[in-house]
Amino acid sequence: MTKAADIAPLIKRVARGKHGSEHLNQEESRFIFSELLKPDADLLQLGAFLIAQRMKGETSAELAGFIQASREHIANFGTIKGMPSAVDLPCYAGKRRAAHIYLAAALQCRDAGIPIFVHGVESIESRITAWQILEKEGVQRANSLTQAYEIMQGDGLVYMDLAEISPDLHRIYQLRPRLGVRSFANTVARLLNPMQCEGQLNGFFHTPYANYMAEANVLLGQNRSLIFMGAEGEPELYADRQKIVKMQVGPDISDMHFEDCGHMPYPRIAKEPLYDLFDEFSGLLLKYEESRELSTLQRMKSAFLWASGKDKLNNLASL
C-alpha cells in the first residue's frame, strides 16, 4: 500500500486553495505521482491530488516530474528507443469536424523513409481516433515497446495504445468521467514519448499549455519538438489561421509564425454522420484534396521532415 503519510504533506501544499497553494518542484512531483500511479494507491488521495492540481494549474517542472514518474511505470523504458530519425506522434484528442490530414502526411512520410511512432487511446466518445483511421489502413498495433521497435524497423510506422504502454497511467487517464474534468494525465500522455524519439510533433487545444509543454520538454532533455495549437487538439497544423507554435531544440524555445494560406477556415461543425471522416481520409490518400487540405498536408510533411532531423534549415514557416 502507498505510504499515505509520506505524500499527504505534498497534497496539502497543492490543495491549500487560491491564495495558499504551492507548486511542487520536479523531484517532489516525480515522487508523489510515482506513488499515486501504483495500483494500490489510496484513491481518495489520488482524486484529491488530481483535482487540486486542476484548480492550481501545473508548472513545467511539475509536468516534467509527472512524466518522469510515468516513465518509471513503462516496461523497458530507456532500453528500447526509436532510431535517430524517428518521430513521436501523440494523438489523444480524435477528430469530428474534418479528415485526419496529419495521418495522411504521416503515411506519406513513412513511405519516404521517416519512422513514426504513434500513440494514443483506442476510442473517444463522439470522435474518430487516430487508431480507428490507422487500423483501416493496415497499420500494425504493438503491445510492447520491443514489438513496436520491430514493427517500426519493418513497416516504418507503428501504433501503440496507452493501455499497453502504461496500464497505470491509462487507468488515471480514464478517470475523467468520474472526476468531471480533465486531469494533467492527458498532458502527461502527450509528452510521454515512450520510445524517446529524438523528434516530436505535439498538438494541444488550450493556449496556456504551449509554454508549459515546451519547457517540460527542455527539462526532460527532448532533442527537438514542435508544440502547437492543433486542429481539434490533434498534432495537425492549420492552413488558415495557425496560432501559437513553439519550436524547441535542446534548451532553446522559439516562437514560429505561419502565414495564413488564404483558404476556407477549418470547419466548426461536427461531420454528420461522423463516420464520413473515413471516406474523407480515403480521398486524401487518393489525392482528392481541396486547397486547404493540400496546404495542410504540405505543411505537415515539412513538420515531419524537420522533426526527423532531415531538414536542418528550420524553414517550416515558409510553407
RODO-2510 file (C-alpha; in nm, 4 decimals, decimal comma):
residues 319
     n   res          X          Y          Z
     1     m     0,0000     0,0000     0,0000
     2     t     0,1207     0,3519    -0,0793
     3     k     0,2548     0,5263     0,2282
     4     a    -0,0252     0,7800     0,2670
     5     a     0,1582     0,9714     0,5376
     6     d     0,4531     1,0352     0,3046
     7     i     0,2525     1,2080     0,0324
     8     a    -0,0173     1,3755     0,2432
     9     p     0,2028     1,6820     0,3155
    10     l     0,2606     1,7292    -0,0580
    11     i    -0,1117     1,7084    -0,1299
    12     k    -0,1703     1,9625     0,1472
    13     r     0,0690     2,2124    -0,0139
    14     v    -0,1032     2,1843    -0,3512
    15     a    -0,4583     2,1900    -0,2126
    16     r    -0,4455     2,4956     0,0144
    17     g    -0,6684     2,6991    -0,2137
    18     k    -0,6432     3,0010    -0,4407
    19     h    -0,4069     3,2056    -0,2250
    20     g    -0,2326     2,9339    -0,0279
    21     s    -0,1463     2,6602    -0,2761
    22     e     0,2166     2,5969    -0,3642
    23     h     0,3872     2,4474    -0,6657
    24     l     0,5948     2,1334    -0,6171
    25     n     0,9449     2,1032    -0,7522
    26     q     1,0324     1,8450    -1,0157
    27     e     1,1555     1,5776    -0,7758
    28     e     0,8583     1,6181    -0,5407
    29     s     0,6259     1,5861    -0,8403
    30     r     0,8051     1,2738    -0,9584
    31     f     0,7827     1,1171    -0,6135
    32     i     0,4151     1,1844    -0,5429
    33     f     0,2908     1,0832    -0,8858
    34     s     0,5020     0,7674    -0,8882
    35     e     0,3320     0,6725    -0,5619
    36     l    -0,0142     0,7581    -0,6919
    37     l     0,0420     0,5572    -1,0100
    38     k     0,0712     0,2376    -0,8085
    39     p    -0,2367     0,0115    -0,8434
    40     d    -0,2801     0,0040    -0,4661
    41     a    -0,2586     0,3826    -0,4225
    42     d    -0,5169     0,5486    -0,1989
    43     l    -0,7969     0,6526    -0,4378
    44     l    -0,9051     0,9361    -0,2091
    45     q    -0,5551     1,0836    -0,2208
    46     l    -0,5343     1,0313    -0,5955
    47     g    -0,8617     1,2124    -0,6595
    48     a    -0,7728     1,4926    -0,4205
    49     f    -0,4370     1,5486    -0,5868
    50     l    -0,5745     1,5441    -0,9423
    51     i    -0,8469     1,7961    -0,8597
    52     a    -0,6119     2,0169    -0,6574
    53     q    -0,3668     2,0292    -0,9471
    54     r    -0,6516     2,1054    -1,1848
    55     m    -0,7533     2,4024    -0,9718
    56     k    -0,3967     2,5276    -0,9182
    57     g    -0,2577     2,4590    -1,2653
    58     e     0,0624     2,2686    -1,3385
    59     t     0,4057     2,4193    -1,3869
    60     s     0,6579     2,2914    -1,6397
    61     a     0,8668     2,1461    -1,3544
    62     e     0,5651     1,9608    -1,2177
    63     l     0,4786     1,8257    -1,5630
    64     a     0,8366     1,7070    -1,6084
    65     g     0,8216     1,5282    -1,2717
    66     f     0,4874     1,3659    -1,3553
    67     i     0,6289     1,2440    -1,6863
    68     q     0,9397     1,1034    -1,5192
    69     a     0,7166     0,9151    -1,2756
    70     s     0,5027     0,7802    -1,5599
    71     r     0,8109     0,6613    -1,7458
    72     e     0,9094     0,4615    -1,4377
    73     h     0,5881     0,2644    -1,4927
    74     i     0,6646     0,1742    -1,8579
    75     a     0,8169    -0,1685    -1,9183
    76     n     1,1577    -0,1420    -2,0879
    77     f     1,1539     0,2357    -2,0974
    78     g     1,5042     0,3610    -2,1748
    79     t     1,6219     0,0289    -2,3160
    80     i     1,4032     0,0317    -2,6293
    81     k     1,4492     0,3522    -2,8266
    82     g     1,3437     0,4736    -3,1694
    83     m     1,6071     0,5147    -3,4373
    84     p     1,7686     0,8626    -3,4604
    85     s     1,5273     0,9901    -3,7291
    86     a     1,2108     0,8562    -3,5608
    87     v     0,9249     1,0956    -3,4817
    88     d     0,6956     1,0671    -3,1784
    89     l     0,3323     1,1463    -3,2686
    90     p     0,0941     1,1579    -2,9684
    91     c    -0,2751     1,1513    -3,0695
    92     y    -0,5105     1,1893    -2,7718
    93     a    -0,7935     1,4110    -2,8980
    94     g    -0,9543     1,2483    -3,2009
    95     k    -1,1439     1,4460    -3,4658
    96     r    -1,5075     1,5066    -3,5557
    97     r    -1,5049     1,8017    -3,7964
    98     a    -1,2588     1,7164    -4,0740
    99     a    -1,0333     1,4405    -4,2005
   100     h    -0,7127     1,3428    -4,0213
   101     i    -0,4734     1,5164    -4,2615
   102     y    -0,1790     1,4730    -4,0245
   103     l    -0,2152     1,0942    -4,0562
   104     a    -0,2152     1,1163    -4,4351
   105     a     0,1080     1,3137    -4,4042
   106     a     0,2458     1,0550    -4,1588
   107     l     0,1770     0,7691    -4,4001
   108     q     0,3408     0,9550    -4,6880
   109     c     0,6433     1,0429    -4,4729
   110     r     0,6635     0,6795    -4,3619
   111     d     0,6806     0,5799    -4,7280
   112     a     0,9592     0,8369    -4,7736
   113     g     1,1688     0,6713    -4,5012
   114     i     1,0772     0,8565    -4,1807
   115     p     0,9991     0,6143    -3,8916
   116     i     0,6955     0,7249    -3,6886
   117     f     0,5699     0,6065    -3,3503
   118     v     0,2009     0,6891    -3,2985
   119     h     0,0396     0,6521    -2,9573
   120     g    -0,2992     0,7406    -2,8164
   121     v    -0,6207     0,5827    -2,6948
   122     e    -0,8302     0,3372    -2,8914
   123     s    -1,1628     0,5189    -2,8744
   124     i    -1,3018     0,8574    -2,7695
   125     e    -1,6731     0,9249    -2,7445
   126     s    -1,8140     1,1208    -3,0407
   127     r    -1,4756     1,1357    -3,2154
   128     i    -1,2748     0,9311    -3,4623
   129     t    -0,9368     0,8429    -3,3161
   130     a    -0,6019     0,8023    -3,4878
   131     w    -0,6123     0,4278    -3,4265
   132     q    -0,9541     0,3899    -3,5891
   133     i    -0,8110     0,5505    -3,9045
   134     l    -0,4777     0,3681    -3,8987
   135     e    -0,6373     0,0289    -3,8344
   136     k    -0,8360     0,0627    -4,1586
   137     e    -0,5127     0,1486    -4,3396
   138     g    -0,3472    -0,1729    -4,2253
   139     v    -0,1097    -0,0175    -3,9710
   140     q     0,0086    -0,2660    -3,7110
   141     r    -0,0555    -0,2198    -3,3403
   142     a     0,2136    -0,3186    -3,0911
   143     n     0,1564    -0,4424    -2,7378
   144     s     0,5096    -0,3771    -2,6134
   145     l     0,7953    -0,1382    -2,6887
   146     t     1,0007    -0,4316    -2,8121
   147     q     0,7340    -0,5240    -3,0645
   148     a     0,6866    -0,1580    -3,1582
   149     y     1,0555    -0,1276    -3,2426
   150     e     1,0436    -0,4405    -3,4567
   151     i     0,7384    -0,3120    -3,6463
   152     m     0,8995     0,0283    -3,6985
   153     q     1,2048    -0,1382    -3,8456
   154     g     0,9922    -0,3352    -4,0894
   155     d     0,6939    -0,1114    -4,1690
   156     g     0,8193     0,2322    -4,0701
   157     l     0,5065     0,3293    -3,8740
   158     v     0,3503     0,1653    -3,5705
   159     y     0,0674     0,2401    -3,3280
   160     m     0,0718     0,1624    -2,9568
   161     d    -0,2133     0,2312    -2,7167
   162     l    -0,1651     0,3992    -2,3807
   163     a    -0,3368     0,0968    -2,2258
   164     e    -0,0394    -0,1159    -2,3364
   165     i     0,2296     0,1491    -2,2873
   166     s     0,1367     0,2136    -1,9238
   167     p    -0,1722     0,0499    -1,7740
   168     d    -0,1155     0,2583    -1,4605
   169     l    -0,1223     0,5941    -1,6414
   170     h    -0,4101     0,4757    -1,8615
   171     r    -0,6136     0,3947    -1,5500
   172     i    -0,5716     0,7536    -1,4277
   173     y    -0,6244     0,8984    -1,7760
   174     q    -0,9611     0,7231    -1,7893
   175     l    -1,0853     0,8847    -1,4669
   176     r    -1,2162     1,1947    -1,6445
   177     p    -1,5836     1,0849    -1,6482
   178     r    -1,5716     1,0217    -1,2730
   179     l    -1,3772     1,3380    -1,1897
   180     g    -1,5926     1,5537    -1,4148
   181     v    -1,2874     1,7364    -1,5529
   182     r    -0,9736     1,6511    -1,7455
   183     s    -0,6626     1,5944    -1,5356
   184     f    -0,2962     1,6548    -1,6107
   185     a    -0,2724     1,2866    -1,7121
   186     n    -0,3831     1,3938    -2,0598
   187     t    -0,0876     1,6312    -2,0982
   188     v     0,1499     1,3767    -1,9460
   189     a     0,0418     1,1174    -2,2033
   190     r     0,1106     1,3626    -2,4864
   191     l     0,4638     1,4323    -2,3626
   192     l     0,5405     1,0742    -2,2614
   193     n     0,7499     0,9901    -2,5708
   194     p     0,7694     0,6197    -2,4755
   195     m     1,0419     0,5331    -2,7294
   196     q     1,2425     0,8507    -2,6640
   197     c     1,2249     0,9552    -3,0278
   198     e     1,4546     1,2492    -3,0953
   199     g     1,1759     1,4385    -3,2736
   200     q     0,8204     1,5066    -3,1573
   201     l     0,5129     1,6749    -3,3064
   202     n     0,2633     1,7645    -3,0351
   203     g    -0,0681     1,9447    -3,0696
   204     f    -0,2737     2,0985    -2,7896
   205     f    -0,6080     2,2758    -2,7631
   206     h    -0,5806     2,5048    -2,4606
   207     t    -0,3478     2,8020    -2,5103
   208     p    -0,1654     2,8100    -2,1724
   209     y    -0,0131     2,4675    -2,2303
   210     a     0,2157     2,5885    -2,5091
   211     n     0,4879     2,7185    -2,2788
   212     y     0,4408     2,4511    -2,0105
   213     m     0,4808     2,1685    -2,2607
   214     a     0,7793     2,3204    -2,4386
   215     e     0,9548     2,3983    -2,1104
   216     a     0,8838     2,0489    -1,9767
   217     n     1,0466     1,9032    -2,2883
   218     v     1,3566     2,1116    -2,2173
   219     l     1,3709     1,9785    -1,8606
   220     l     1,3296     1,6232    -1,9919
   221     g     1,6151     1,6616    -2,2398
   222     q     1,3992     1,6287    -2,5513
   223     n     1,6141     1,6796    -2,8619
   224     r     1,3590     1,8694    -3,0706
   225     s     0,9851     1,9209    -3,0716
   226     l     0,7204     2,1308    -3,2395
   227     i     0,4366     2,2138    -2,9991
   228     f     0,1377     2,3953    -3,1409
   229     m    -0,2340     2,4611    -3,1234
   230     g    -0,3574     2,1712    -3,3334
   231     a    -0,6761     2,1089    -3,5270
   232     e    -0,9285     1,9799    -3,2710
   233     g    -0,6377     1,9240    -3,0321
   234     e    -0,4566     1,6758    -3,2560
   235     p    -0,0991     1,7264    -3,3887
   236     e    -0,2190     1,8897    -3,7113
   237     l    -0,1154     2,2385    -3,8209
   238     y    -0,3793     2,4700    -3,9642
   239     a    -0,3537     2,6182    -4,3127
   240     d    -0,5930     2,9079    -4,2473
   241     r    -0,5161     3,0531    -3,9034
   242     q    -0,2304     2,8782    -3,7291
   243     k    -0,1917     3,0030    -3,3717
   244     i     0,0903     2,9500    -3,1249
   245     v     0,3801     2,7385    -3,2490
   246     k     0,6733     2,6698    -3,0203
   247     m     0,9892     2,5219    -3,1694
   248     q     1,2009     2,3531    -2,9037
   249     v     1,5556     2,2480    -2,9890
   250     g     1,7606     2,1330    -2,6907
   251     p     1,7464     2,4118    -2,4291
   252     d     1,6144     2,6707    -2,6747
   253     i     1,2484     2,7592    -2,7360
   254     s     1,1425     2,9977    -3,0100
   255     d     0,8115     3,1230    -3,1479
   256     m     0,7183     3,0466    -3,5063
   257     h     0,4696     3,2277    -3,7236
   258     f     0,2877     3,0719    -4,0189
   259     e     0,1224     3,2798    -4,2864
   260     d    -0,2494     3,2296    -4,3500
   261     c    -0,2726     3,0432    -4,6799
   262     g    -0,5989     3,2201    -4,7637
   263     h    -0,8202     2,9102    -4,7733
   264     m    -1,1617     2,8454    -4,6281
   265     p    -1,1400     2,8227    -4,2482
   266     y    -1,1271     2,4927    -4,0677
   267     p    -1,4816     2,3508    -4,0182
   268     r    -1,6533     2,4461    -3,6939
   269     i    -1,9373     2,1958    -3,7105
   270     a    -1,9034     1,8228    -3,6494
   271     k    -1,9347     1,5976    -3,9511
   272     e    -2,2657     1,4133    -3,9780
   273     p    -2,2561     1,1197    -3,9882
   274     l    -1,9246     1,1088    -3,8090
   275     y    -1,8006     0,8055    -3,9979
   276     d    -1,7919     1,0074    -4,3224
   277     l    -1,4463     1,1084    -4,1967
   278     f    -1,3248     0,7656    -4,3072
   279     d    -1,4322     0,8429    -4,6636
   280     e    -1,2690     1,1854    -4,6466
   281     f    -0,9460     1,0247    -4,5320
   282     s    -0,9561     0,7768    -4,8213
   283     g    -0,9983     1,0731    -5,0528
   284     l    -0,6858     1,2325    -4,9081
   285     l    -0,4834     0,9199    -4,9820
   286     l    -0,6186     0,9215    -5,3373
   287     k    -0,5061     1,2849    -5,3718
   288     y    -0,8541     1,4378    -5,3919
   289     e    -0,7516     1,7211    -5,1599
   290     e    -0,9134     2,0611    -5,1592
   291     s    -0,6734     2,3536    -5,1472
   292     r    -0,6909     2,3848    -4,7664
   293     e    -0,6258     2,0149    -4,7259
   294     l    -0,3368     2,0211    -4,9711
   295     s    -0,1750     2,3159    -4,7927
   296     t    -0,2162     2,1428    -4,4564
   297     l    -0,0724     1,8211    -4,5962
   298     q     0,2358     2,0011    -4,7283
   299     r     0,2787     2,1870    -4,4008
   300     m     0,2599     1,8634    -4,2012
   301     k     0,5030     1,6811    -4,4295
   302     s     0,7503     1,9622    -4,3763
   303     a     0,6964     1,9356    -3,9996
   304     f     0,7671     1,5617    -4,0063
   305     l     1,0798     1,6259    -4,2112
   306     w     1,2036     1,8800    -3,9572
   307     a     1,1175     1,6600    -3,6578
   308     s     1,3071     1,3691    -3,8129
   309     g     1,6223     1,5786    -3,8294
   310     k     1,6416     1,5559    -4,2067
   311     d     1,5683     1,9278    -4,2565
   312     k     1,8459     2,1303    -4,0973
   313     l     1,7246     2,4651    -4,2328
   314     n     1,4291     2,5008    -3,9934
   315     n     1,2408     2,6655    -4,2771
   316     l     0,8945     2,5443    -4,1762
   317     a     0,7189     2,8781    -4,1738
   318     s     0,7862     2,9377    -4,5422
   319     l     0,5047     2,6957    -4,6289
***
